[in-house]
Amino acid sequence: MLEITVYTVPNCADCEAVGRLLTSQGAAFTEKNVREDAAALAGNP
């Protein structure tokens, strides 16, 4: 199965819109806030 990871920052309207779209389509995804997760910012899962 496809793994979806959405990299976000706080107060990002586009990030929130992507999350809403994926949720409305029933897609499971992981959200990573790059401001709080240094590994995500570096591109490491």
N, CA and C atoms as a LAMMPS dump frame, in Angstrom:
ITEM: TIMESTEP
0
ITEM: NUMBER OF ATOMS
135
ITEM: BOX BOUNDS ff ff ff
-5.0000000000000000e+02 5.0000000000000000e+02
-5.0000000000000000e+02 5.0000000000000000e+02
-5.0000000000000000e+02 5.0000000000000000e+02
ITEM: ATOMS id mol type element x y z
1 1 1 N 0.837 -1.187 0
2 1 2 C 0 0 0
3 1 3 C 0.883 1.253 0
4 2 1 N 0.412 2.276 -0.623
5 2 2 C 1.123 3.545 -0.726
6 2 3 C 1.164 4.251 0.627
7 3 1 N 2.343 4.73 1.014
8 3 2 C 2.488 5.527 2.224
9 3 3 C 2.54 6.992 1.848
10 4 1 N 1.683 7.788 2.469
11 4 2 C 1.642 9.216 2.18
12 4 3 C 2.138 9.966 3.412
13 5 1 N 3.111 10.835 3.203
14 5 2 C 3.601 11.702 4.268
15 5 3 C 3.426 13.142 3.808
16 6 1 N 2.77 13.934 4.645
17 6 2 C 2.56 15.347 4.351
18 6 3 C 3.452 16.147 5.298
19 7 1 N 4.368 16.897 4.725
20 7 2 C 5.266 17.743 5.51
21 7 3 C 4.608 19.112 5.65
22 8 1 N 4.463 19.557 6.896
23 8 2 C 3.711 20.774 7.168
24 8 3 C 4.522 21.767 7.997
25 9 1 N 3.989 22.982 8.055
26 9 2 C 4.449 24.015 8.981
27 9 3 C 3.195 24.605 9.621
28 10 1 N 3.321 25.17 10.818
29 10 2 C 2.157 25.751 11.472
30 10 3 C 1.527 26.878 10.637
31 11 1 N 0.226 26.977 10.728
32 11 2 C -0.537 28.043 10.081
33 11 3 C -0.366 28.082 8.571
34 12 1 N -0.245 26.924 7.948
35 12 2 C -0.081 26.835 6.5
36 12 3 C -1.419 26.407 5.882
37 13 1 N -2.063 27.323 5.204
38 13 2 C -3.377 27.037 4.619
39 13 3 C -3.301 25.912 3.586
40 14 1 N -2.248 25.89 2.8
41 14 2 C -2.093 24.836 1.792
42 14 3 C -1.892 23.474 2.447
43 15 1 N -1.104 23.433 3.513
44 15 2 C -0.882 22.174 4.237
45 15 3 C -2.206 21.651 4.792
46 16 1 N -2.979 22.535 5.388
47 16 2 C -4.276 22.152 5.946
48 16 3 C -5.22 21.68 4.853
49 17 1 N -5.193 22.328 3.693
50 17 2 C -6.056 21.939 2.579
51 17 3 C -5.701 20.538 2.074
52 18 1 N -4.417 20.235 2.013
53 18 2 C -3.991 18.899 1.581
54 18 3 C -4.497 17.857 2.574
55 19 1 N -4.36 18.136 3.854
56 19 2 C -4.852 17.213 4.882
57 19 3 C -6.35 16.986 4.771
58 20 1 N -7.103 18.059 4.543
59 20 2 C -8.56 17.929 4.394
60 20 3 C -8.911 17.105 3.157
61 21 1 N -8.202 17.344 2.063
62 21 2 C -8.463 16.606 0.832
63 21 3 C -8.193 15.107 1.034
64 22 1 N -7.049 14.786 1.598
65 22 2 C -6.719 13.379 1.818
66 22 3 C -7.733 12.719 2.746
67 23 1 N -8.122 13.415 3.804
68 23 2 C -9.105 12.877 4.73
69 23 3 C -10.448 12.669 4.039
70 24 1 N -10.872 13.62 3.234
71 24 2 C -12.174 13.502 2.554
72 24 3 C -12.193 12.352 1.559
73 25 1 N -11.009 11.978 1.067
74 25 2 C -10.91 10.87 0.119
75 25 3 C -10.645 9.538 0.826
76 26 1 N -10.559 9.583 2.15
77 26 2 C -10.347 8.368 2.924
78 26 3 C -8.918 7.845 2.874
79 27 1 N -7.975 8.703 2.5
80 27 2 C -6.579 8.292 2.407
81 27 3 C -5.896 8.42 3.768
82 28 1 N -5.186 7.386 4.146
83 28 2 C -4.405 7.442 5.384
84 28 3 C -3.094 8.163 5.085
85 29 1 N -2.682 9.033 5.997
86 29 2 C -1.432 9.759 5.801
87 29 3 C -0.818 10.11 7.137
88 30 1 N 0.472 10.357 7.104
89 30 2 C 1.213 10.797 8.277
90 30 3 C 1.573 12.253 8.07
91 31 1 N 1.357 13.048 9.095
92 31 2 C 1.69 14.467 9.022
93 31 3 C 2.939 14.726 9.845
94 32 1 N 3.913 15.404 9.267
95 32 2 C 5.153 15.74 9.961
96 32 3 C 5.36 17.245 9.913
97 33 1 N 5.423 17.847 11.077
98 33 2 C 5.644 19.281 11.194
99 33 3 C 7.152 19.525 11.154
100 34 1 N 7.638 20.141 10.099
101 34 2 C 9.08 20.336 9.937
102 34 3 C 9.661 21.362 10.912
103 35 1 N 8.825 22.161 11.525
104 35 2 C 9.325 23.115 12.525
105 35 3 C 9.582 22.424 13.858
106 36 1 N 8.896 21.308 14.107
107 36 2 C 9.037 20.595 15.38
108 36 3 C 9.866 19.321 15.242
109 37 1 N 10.069 18.834 14.034
110 37 2 C 10.747 17.568 13.807
111 37 3 C 11.967 17.793 12.914
112 38 1 N 13.139 17.872 13.538
113 38 2 C 14.364 18.165 12.778
114 38 3 C 14.652 17.098 11.735
115 39 1 N 14.336 15.831 12.031
116 39 2 C 14.569 14.756 11.064
117 39 3 C 13.69 14.943 9.828
118 40 1 N 12.46 15.375 10.018
119 40 2 C 11.563 15.616 8.884
120 40 3 C 12.081 16.757 8.028
121 41 1 N 12.589 17.783 8.666
122 41 2 C 13.133 18.934 7.932
123 41 3 C 14.33 18.517 7.078
124 42 1 N 15.117 17.583 7.599
125 42 2 C 16.287 17.105 6.872
126 42 3 C 15.922 16.091 5.784
127 43 1 N 14.651 15.688 5.754
128 43 2 C 14.206 14.731 4.744
129 43 3 C 14.347 13.291 5.174
130 44 1 N 14.607 13.068 6.462
131 44 2 C 14.727 11.712 7.003
132 44 3 C 13.417 11.312 7.66
133 45 1 N 12.839 10.196 7.239
134 45 2 C 11.555 9.771 7.826
135 45 3 C 11.617 9.453 9.29
